[in-house]
Amino acid sequence: KGKIAQTFLAYCLLAAGILVGNTVLLHLLVNYAHINPYGAKVLVEIIMFTVSWIMQRFVIFKTKKK
């Protein structure tokens, strides 16, 4: 049970981090880099998807080598 709770907490922290990162990066790209909001949204979503996948694969749900 401790492992499940720890994994759940890590996943929730990742989700919160992705939300914050998405918002900040989108704001920076639109307001400071003057990128089209729709294009910036697509770019940010691709970046956040990749970050999320890497964190889940190698940190949160990593498998132990035997």
Buried (B, 14 or more C-beta within 10 A) or exposed (E): EEEEEEEEEBBEEBEEBBEEBBEEBBEEBBEEEEBEEEEBBEBBEEBBEEBBEEBBEEEBEEEEEE
